[in-house]
Amino acid sequence: MVDAANVPTLVLDANATASAGNNDMVHVTSDDAGFYDLELTAVQTNYLGRAMLAITDAANHCPVFHEFMILPAVVYDAMILGTDLFDVSVTQIAGVAVSTTTAQLGTNVVNVGGTAQTARDLGASVVAASVTGVVGAVKKNVALPSFLFPMFDVSGNLKTGLSVTVAIRLDTAAFHNTAAGATEIGTSGWYTVDLGTADTNGNVIAFSATAAGAVPTCMTIITQA
């Protein structure tokens, strides 16, 4: 029996068969406690919700009852097997319905740490904000002039007029400041720095640009031989 829309529905009314048939019931090998395997068909489990299985044979044993909860495949895989993830659909954030025009986190998420959030500063308030990325196609131990990067304020706007410090970490070495300082391109909020061979002589380079009044700009640079 399954509970479909609060109406009990008969699912299984079949006789057990021998091995290799539908609804085959086979005594568990080496068992001496009366345990059996019973195979249910896909049709018999093609429901969602509570299910009750009753096995009766008045001439041979007392009635046996089992109650089950039949789950959607994604729920079973995520909850039991750990091979999938739950599907989550956001319908409300902070009590406000999410529409096609207000689905951005920054538009709907409010009061994070007591501060109203915008789309671009959500990360700034929650995780001390940084602009991150991965850069490739940089040659190892070759100078890289005019390396370009942006700087933002906590609201996600490009920040001009900063005094930026650029630090580099080569592989597992300690961070060091670049020999050349960063300069802004006009008043754009974009900055450049000349990276010398001492700044590129590594396989994996951590790039960090910091300034008062701005969130850090951090990048991972993967070099090529």
C-alpha positions in Angstrom: 0.0 0.0 0.0 1.2 3.5 -0.7 -0.3 6.8 0.5 -1.0 8.8 -2.6 -2.6 12.2 -1.9 -3.9 10.8 1.4 -5.7 8.0 -0.4 -4.4 4.5 0.2 -3.6 2.8 -3.1 -3.1 -0.9 -3.6 0.3 -1.4 -5.2 1.2 -5.0 -4.6 -1.1 -8.0 -4.7 1.1 -10.8 -6.0 2.3 -14.2 -5.0 5.9 -14.7 -4.2 7.8 -16.7 -6.9 11.0 -18.8 -7.0 14.3 -17.2 -7.8 14.8 -15.3 -11.1 11.1 -14.3 -11.4 9.1 -11.2 -10.5 8.5 -11.0 -6.8 10.9 -13.8 -6.1 11.4 -14.6 -2.5 14.6 -16.5 -1.6 15.8 -17.6 1.8 19.0 -15.8 2.7 22.0 -18.1 2.4 23.4 -19.6 5.7 20.6 -17.8 7.7 18.9 -19.7 10.5 16.6 -16.9 11.7 14.1 -17.0 8.9 15.2 -14.0 6.8 14.3 -13.9 3.1 15.0 -11.6 0.2 12.0 -10.3 -1.7 12.4 -8.6 -5.1 9.9 -5.8 -5.9 9.5 -4.7 -9.5 10.0 -1.1 -10.7 6.3 -0.8 -11.3 5.5 -1.7 -7.7 7.8 1.1 -6.4 6.9 3.7 -8.9 5.3 5.9 -6.3 6.5 8.5 -3.8 5.6 8.6 -0.1 4.8 6.1 2.6 4.4 2.5 1.6 3.3 -0.6 3.5 4.3 -4.1 2.6 2.3 -7.0 4.0 3.5 -10.7 3.6 0.9 -13.2 4.5 0.8 -17.0 4.4 -1.6 -18.2 7.1 -0.5 -21.9 6.6 3.2 -21.2 7.2 3.9 -18.0 9.2 2.4 -15.0 11.0 1.8 -11.9 8.9 4.8 -9.8 8.3 4.5 -6.0 7.9 7.1 -3.5 6.7 6.6 0.3 6.3 8.7 2.2 3.8 9.2 5.8 2.6 9.7 5.9 -1.2 11.9 8.8 -2.1 12.7 10.7 -5.3 15.9 9.4 -6.8 17.8 12.7 -6.3 16.8 12.7 -2.6 17.9 9.1 -2.0 21.2 9.7 -3.9 21.9 12.9 -1.9 20.7 11.8 1.5 21.6 8.1 1.5 24.3 7.4 -1.1 26.0 10.8 -1.1 26.4 10.6 -4.9 24.2 13.6 -5.8 23.2 17.0 -4.4 19.8 18.2 -3.3 17.9 20.4 -5.8 17.1 23.7 -4.2 14.8 26.3 -5.6 14.7 29.7 -3.9 11.2 31.1 -3.7 11.7 33.7 -0.9 14.7 35.5 0.6 14.2 37.5 3.8 10.4 37.0 3.4 10.4 38.5 -0.1 9.4 36.5 -3.1 12.1 36.0 -5.7 11.1 37.0 -9.2 12.9 37.0 -12.5 13.9 40.7 -11.9 14.9 40.4 -8.3 16.7 37.1 -8.2 20.1 38.6 -7.5 21.4 37.7 -4.0 22.3 41.3 -3.4 18.8 42.5 -4.2 17.1 40.1 -1.8 19.6 39.2 0.9 19.4 41.8 3.7 20.7 42.1 7.3 23.9 40.1 6.9 25.8 41.0 10.0 23.2 43.7 10.6 24.0 45.4 7.3 21.9 45.6 4.2 23.7 43.9 1.3 24.1 44.7 -2.4 24.9 42.2 -5.1 28.6 43.1 -5.2 29.3 43.7 -1.5 27.7 40.5 -0.2 31.1 38.8 -0.1 32.7 41.9 1.4 30.6 41.8 4.5 30.6 38.0 4.9 34.1 36.9 4.1 36.2 40.1 4.4 36.0 40.5 0.6 38.5 40.1 -2.1 38.5 40.1 -5.8 39.9 36.8 -7.0 40.8 35.0 -10.2 43.2 32.7 -12.0 45.6 34.0 -14.6 47.4 31.8 -17.1 49.8 32.3 -20.1 52.4 34.0 -18.0 56.0 32.9 -18.8 58.1 31.7 -15.9 61.1 33.9 -15.0 60.2 36.4 -17.7 59.5 40.0 -16.8 55.8 41.0 -17.3 55.5 44.8 -17.6 52.2 46.7 -17.1 50.3 43.8 -15.4 46.8 45.1 -15.2 44.3 44.7 -12.3 41.3 46.5 -10.8 40.7 47.7 -7.2 37.2 48.0 -5.7 35.6 49.6 -2.7 33.4 47.5 -0.3 30.3 48.4 -2.4 31.9 46.8 -5.5 32.7 50.1 -7.3 36.0 50.7 -8.9 38.2 52.7 -6.5 40.4 55.5 -7.7 43.3 57.4 -6.1 44.7 54.5 -4.1 48.2 53.9 -2.9 48.4 50.2 -3.7 50.9 47.6 -2.3 51.5 44.6 -4.5 52.9 41.4 -2.9 54.0 38.2 -4.6 54.4 34.7 -3.3 56.3 32.2 -5.5 55.3 28.6 -4.9 56.0 28.0 -1.2 58.2 31.0 -0.6 57.2 33.9 1.6 55.4 37.0 0.2 57.5 39.8 -1.0 56.6 43.3 -2.3 57.3 44.0 -5.9 60.2 46.2 -6.7 58.0 48.4 -8.9 55.1 50.2 -7.4 51.5 50.2 -8.8 50.2 53.1 -10.7 46.6 54.0 -11.7 45.5 54.4 -15.3 44.1 57.8 -15.2 41.2 57.8 -12.7 39.7 54.5 -13.8 40.2 52.4 -10.8 42.5 50.1 -12.9 46.1 49.9 -11.9 49.3 48.4 -13.4 52.5 47.1 -12.0 55.7 46.0 -13.6 56.5 42.4 -12.6 60.1 41.6 -12.8 61.8 38.1 -13.1 62.0 38.0 -9.3 58.1 38.2 -9.4 57.5 35.5 -12.0 60.1 32.9 -11.2 57.7 30.4 -9.9 55.2 27.8 -11.1 52.3 29.0 -9.1 52.3 32.7 -8.1 50.0 34.3 -5.5 49.3 38.0 -6.4 47.9 40.3 -3.7 47.1 44.0 -4.2 46.0 45.9 -1.1 45.2 49.5 -0.2 43.4 51.4 2.5 39.8 52.0 1.6 39.6 49.0 -0.8 39.1 45.3 -0.8 42.1 43.2 -1.7 42.5 42.1 -5.3 44.0 38.5 -5.2 44.9 36.3 -8.1 46.6 33.0 -8.7 49.0 33.1 -11.7 49.9 29.8 -13.3 53.1 30.2 -15.3 54.4 28.4 -18.4 57.9 27.3 -19.0 
